[in-house]
Amino acid sequence: MDRPLRDVPAHAGSLQASLPAALAGDGPAVRALDPQVGAGRGGASRVPADVAVVVRTSGSSGQPRDVMLTADALRASAAATADRLGGHGAWLLALPVHHVAGLQVVVRSLLAGREPTTLDDGPFRPALFTAAVAHLRAAEGPHYTSLVPTQLVRVLEDEDATAAARALDAVLVGGAASSPTLLARARAAGVRVVTTYGMTETCGGCVYDGRPLDGVEIAVDAAERVSLTGPVLAAGYLGRPDLDATTFVEVGGRRWLRTADRGRFDRGLLQVLGRLDDVLVTGGVKVDPLAVETVVAAHPLVREVCVVGVPDQHWGQSVVAVVVTEGGAQPSLTELRSSVAAVLGPASAPRQVLVVDALPLRGPGKPDRRAVARTATALMARRSPGPGG
């Protein structure tokens, strides 16, 4: 059996009006579409009967795909989150609802019998966040929100916003890797941050602070590939059985999601090391960009960083750190190279540090490494002297 799929605008109000019937099974499934993209690309207008929500995601490949989430998976995710955090509560929606992290704030609120407090559309501003938290805390607690690392950076740069975040019972931080330096700053400021790891195919975050939510299990193979199983897994991809066959596998009678992420267990906790295809090779030596980012992010001037490989005729790839800094200041390349070399070895040391106003993003808060690499290549080309220069 199947059911109709209805496209709705990616606004909290539209989603809240459509979700109850979608989750209950007595209305169409819904797909919230990015208003900048507009209508769907056509294709299937019906989905399996147990699918409640379809989320369009470009993933890390940049190829759009529609992920089908069942009502049972969404409920399991929301219930496990509530159990981990200390109960259903009032949520501040600070993320777009056409991405899974924003969608889940709406789902958790609905299942808790609450209406989320919603930030106005537009760029994230600390003053708006502060006002929204004040409104949220007028409701009975506990009080939660979900942010991406770039939003957390903005919060910590504003005294009032930091105080507002401190008043929340939990601030989930996911969507992209958070540097240990950023998390340490937040915790030192008294903000109760909880790191989350997951993806659209797991109804969002399913591993909190390195520990899987109830019902979720993690496996890491010899190649460091992370796989996940549990009641939060998506039903598959709409109209893409080819992707289903390579992404979801049966092992021992259980269905697993094979992610494209590298990881390892550290004292029983999952440590995500980045994507399998993000590893750089410079001079024949493999370099882990996430590890380099962790060291660079500890520099006092650096607010955000993305490390990429730029084609180099001598090294194959040249390691380049693209950074957003305090006031646009230029960190010392020599200093950063020494810091990275001391921790990771000389091959990992960036050969260039490029300062930009903002990192290109793919989805909320997730650096678009391909776009960052193109930006780095263009900036380095401008710096290079022309023939005879």
C-alpha positions in Angstrom: 0.0 0.0 0.0 1.0 3.6 -0.5 -0.1 7.1 0.3 0.1 10.5 -1.4 3.1 12.8 -0.9 2.4 16.5 -0.4 4.9 19.3 -0.8 4.6 22.1 1.7 6.5 25.4 2.2 9.5 25.1 4.5 7.9 27.1 7.3 7.3 25.9 10.8 3.6 26.8 10.6 3.0 24.9 7.4 4.8 21.9 8.8 3.1 22.0 12.1 -0.3 22.0 10.3 0.6 19.0 8.2 2.6 16.8 10.5 -0.1 15.5 12.9 -2.0 13.8 10.0 1.2 12.6 8.4 2.4 11.0 11.6 -1.0 9.5 12.4 -1.4 8.0 8.9 -4.7 9.6 8.1 -3.3 12.3 5.9 -0.6 12.6 3.1 3.1 12.3 3.8 4.8 15.7 3.7 8.0 17.1 2.1 9.1 20.6 3.2 10.9 22.2 0.4 13.6 24.9 0.6 11.9 28.1 -0.5 15.0 29.1 -2.5 14.7 25.9 -4.5 10.9 26.1 -5.1 8.8 23.2 -6.3 9.9 19.6 -6.5 11.8 18.1 -9.4 8.8 16.0 -10.3 8.9 12.2 -10.0 7.0 10.1 -7.5 4.0 11.7 -5.8 3.2 8.7 -3.7 5.3 6.9 -1.0 5.0 3.7 1.0 2.1 3.8 3.5 4.4 3.9 6.6 6.4 6.9 5.4 5.3 10.2 7.1 8.0 12.7 6.0 10.4 13.0 3.0 13.4 15.2 3.5 15.4 16.4 0.5 19.1 16.4 1.1 22.1 16.9 -1.1 24.3 14.8 1.2 28.0 15.2 0.9 28.0 14.2 -2.7 26.1 17.2 -3.7 23.5 15.0 -5.5 19.9 15.7 -4.4 18.0 12.8 -3.0 14.8 12.3 -1.1 15.0 10.4 2.2 11.9 8.7 3.4 11.3 8.8 7.2 8.6 6.6 8.8 6.4 7.8 11.6 7.8 5.0 13.8 11.4 6.1 13.1 10.6 9.8 13.9 8.7 8.8 17.1 11.6 6.5 18.2 14.1 9.3 17.6 12.1 11.9 19.5 11.4 9.5 22.4 15.1 8.6 22.7 16.1 12.2 22.7 13.7 13.0 25.5 15.0 10.0 27.5 18.6 11.2 27.1 18.0 14.8 27.9 15.7 14.3 30.9 12.2 14.5 29.5 10.0 16.1 26.8 10.3 19.9 27.0 9.9 23.2 25.2 12.0 23.7 22.1 13.5 26.8 20.4 13.5 26.2 16.6 16.6 28.0 15.3 17.2 25.8 12.2 15.4 25.5 8.8 12.6 22.9 8.8 13.6 21.5 5.4 16.7 20.1 7.1 16.3 17.1 9.4 17.6 18.9 12.5 14.9 21.6 12.2 12.3 19.1 11.3 13.0 17.1 14.4 12.5 20.2 16.7 9.0 20.4 15.2 8.4 16.6 15.6 9.7 16.6 19.2 7.5 19.6 20.1 4.4 18.0 18.5 4.9 14.7 20.3 5.4 16.6 23.6 2.2 18.5 23.0 4.0 21.8 22.7 4.4 24.5 20.1 8.1 25.4 19.4 9.3 29.0 19.8 10.6 29.9 16.4 13.3 32.3 15.4 12.4 34.7 12.6 13.6 33.8 9.1 16.8 35.3 8.0 20.4 35.4 9.2 21.0 34.1 12.7 21.4 37.1 15.0 22.4 36.8 18.7 19.9 39.5 19.7 17.0 37.5 18.2 18.2 34.4 19.8 18.3 36.1 23.2 14.8 37.4 22.8 13.5 34.0 21.6 15.0 32.2 24.6 13.3 34.7 27.0 10.0 33.8 25.3 10.8 30.1 25.4 11.5 30.2 29.1 8.0 31.6 29.9 6.8 28.1 29.1 7.1 25.2 31.5 10.5 23.4 31.1 12.8 21.8 30.5 14.0 24.1 27.7 16.1 23.0 24.7 17.4 24.2 21.4 19.5 22.7 18.5 22.2 24.7 16.9 25.0 24.2 14.3 28.6 25.2 15.3 28.5 28.5 13.4 25.5 29.6 15.4 27.2 28.6 18.6 30.2 30.7 17.6 27.9 33.7 17.2 26.2 33.0 20.6 29.5 32.9 22.4 30.6 36.2 20.8 27.6 38.0 22.4 27.4 38.4 26.2 23.6 38.4 26.3 23.2 35.5 24.0 25.7 33.5 26.0 23.6 34.2 29.2 20.5 33.1 27.3 22.1 29.8 26.2 23.3 29.3 29.7 19.7 29.3 30.9 18.8 26.4 28.7 18.8 22.8 29.9 20.5 21.5 26.8 21.9 23.0 23.6 22.3 20.2 20.9 25.1 21.0 18.5 25.4 19.1 15.3 25.2 19.3 11.5 29.0 19.6 11.3 32.0 18.8 13.5 32.5 21.0 16.5 36.1 21.8 17.4 37.1 20.8 20.9 38.1 24.5 21.4 34.6 25.7 20.6 33.0 23.1 22.9 35.5 24.0 25.7 34.6 27.7 25.3 30.9 26.9 25.6 31.3 24.7 28.6 33.5 27.2 30.3 30.8 29.8 29.8 28.3 27.4 31.5 26.4 26.4 28.4 25.2 22.8 28.5 26.2 21.7 25.1 25.5 18.2 23.8 27.3 17.1 20.6 25.1 15.1 18.2 26.1 12.8 15.3 23.7 11.5 12.7 22.2 12.3 9.4 19.0 12.6 7.5 19.0 8.8 7.1 18.9 8.4 10.9 16.2 11.0 11.6 19.0 13.4 12.6 21.3 12.9 15.6 21.4 9.4 17.0 24.7 9.6 18.9 24.9 12.1 21.7 28.3 13.0 23.2 29.7 9.8 21.6 27.0 7.5 23.1 24.2 6.0 20.9 20.6 6.8 21.8 18.6 4.0 23.2 18.0 1.3 20.6 20.8 2.5 18.3 24.0 0.5 17.8 27.3 1.5 16.2 29.8 -0.6 14.3 33.2 0.5 13.0 35.0 -1.8 10.6 38.7 -2.3 9.8 38.6 0.6 7.3 37.2 2.9 10.1 33.8 3.1 8.3 30.9 3.9 10.7 27.7 1.9 10.4 24.5 2.4 12.4 21.4 0.4 13.1 18.3 0.9 15.2 14.6 2.0 15.0 15.6 5.5 13.7 16.8 4.3 10.3 15.1 5.8 7.2 12.9 3.6 5.0 15.2 4.4 2.1 15.4 6.8 -0.9 12.4 7.8 -2.9 12.7 6.4 -6.4 16.3 5.4 -5.9 16.6 1.6 -5.3 20.1 1.8 -6.5 21.1 4.0 -3.5 19.1 1.8 -1.2 21.1 -1.3 -2.2 24.5 0.3 -1.5 23.6 2.4 1.5 21.4 0.0 3.6 22.7 -3.6 4.1 21.4 -6.6 5.9 23.9 -8.1 8.4 22.9 -10.9 10.7 19.2 -10.3 10.0 19.5 -6.6 10.9 19.4 -3.6 8.6 22.4 -1.3 8.8 23.2 2.1 7.4 26.7 2.2 5.9 27.8 5.8 6.3 30.6 7.5 4.5 32.2 8.6 7.7 35.4 7.5 9.5 35.4 6.8 13.2 36.8 5.0 16.1 36.0 4.2 19.7 37.8 6.1 22.4 37.1 4.7 25.8 33.8 3.4 24.6 32.7 6.6 22.9 32.4 7.1 19.2 34.9 9.6 17.8 34.0 10.8 14.3 37.2 11.4 12.3 35.6 12.9 9.1 34.5 11.5 5.8 36.3 8.6 4.1 36.7 10.6 1.0 38.0 13.8 2.7 41.5 12.4 3.4 44.1 14.5 1.6 47.3 13.1 0.1 50.3 15.5 0.0 53.7 14.3 -1.1 52.4 10.7 -0.8 51.4 11.1 2.9 47.8 10.9 4.0 46.5 13.9 5.9 43.3 14.0 8.0 41.7 17.4 7.5 39.6 17.2 10.6 42.6 16.6 12.7 44.3 19.7 11.2 41.2 21.7 11.8 41.2 20.8 15.4 44.7 22.2 15.9 44.1 25.3 13.8 40.8 26.0 15.7 42.8 26.3 18.9 44.5 29.5 17.7 43.0 32.5 19.6 42.2 34.4 16.4 40.4 31.6 14.6 36.6 31.4 14.8 35.9 28.8 12.0 38.2 26.7 9.8 38.0 24.3 6.9 41.1 22.5 5.7 41.1 21.4 2.0 43.5 20.2 -0.6 44.5 22.4 -3.5 46.1 20.8 -6.6 49.9 21.3 -6.5 52.4 20.3 -9.2 55.0 19.3 -6.6 53.0 17.8 -3.8 49.9 16.5 -5.6 47.7 18.3 -3.1 48.8 21.3 -1.0 47.2 21.5 2.5 45.4 24.8 2.9 43.5 26.2 5.9 40.7 28.5 5.1 39.7 30.5 8.2 37.3 33.0 9.5 39.1 35.1 12.2 38.4 37.7 14.8 38.1 41.0 13.0 39.5 39.5 9.8 43.0 39.3 11.3 45.7 37.2 9.6 47.1 34.4 11.8 50.8 33.7 11.5 51.4 30.9 8.9 54.7 30.0 10.6 53.0 29.8 14.0 50.1 27.6 12.7 52.5 25.4 10.8 54.6 24.8 13.9 51.5 24.0 16.0 50.2 21.5 13.5 53.6 19.9 12.8 54.1 19.4 16.5 50.9 17.5 16.9 50.4 15.7 13.6 53.7 15.8 11.8 55.2 18.2 9.2 53.1 16.8 6.2 49.9 18.0 7.9 51.1 21.5 8.3 49.2 24.0 6.1 51.1 25.6 3.3 48.7 28.5 3.2 46.3 30.1 5.6 43.6 32.1 3.8 41.2 34.4 5.6 37.7 34.8 4.4 34.6 36.6 5.7 32.5 33.4 5.8 32.9 29.7 4.8 30.6 28.5 2.0 28.0 26.2 3.6 26.1 23.1 2.4 23.0 22.9 4.5 22.8 24.6 7.9 26.3 25.0 9.4 28.1 22.4 7.3 31.1 23.7 5.4 31.0 22.9 1.7 34.5 21.5 1.2 34.3 21.5 -2.6 33.2 25.2 -2.6 35.9 26.0 0.0 38.5 24.3 -2.2 37.4 26.3 -5.2 37.6 29.5 -3.1 41.1 28.6 -1.9 42.3 27.8 -5.5 40.9 31.2 -6.7 42.5 33.2 -3.9 45.9 31.5 -4.3 45.8 32.1 -8.1 45.3 35.8 -7.4 48.3 35.9 -5.1 50.5 34.1 -7.5 52.5 36.3 -9.9 51.8 36.0 -13.5 54.4 35.2 -16.2 57.4 37.3 -15.7 55.9 38.7 -12.4 
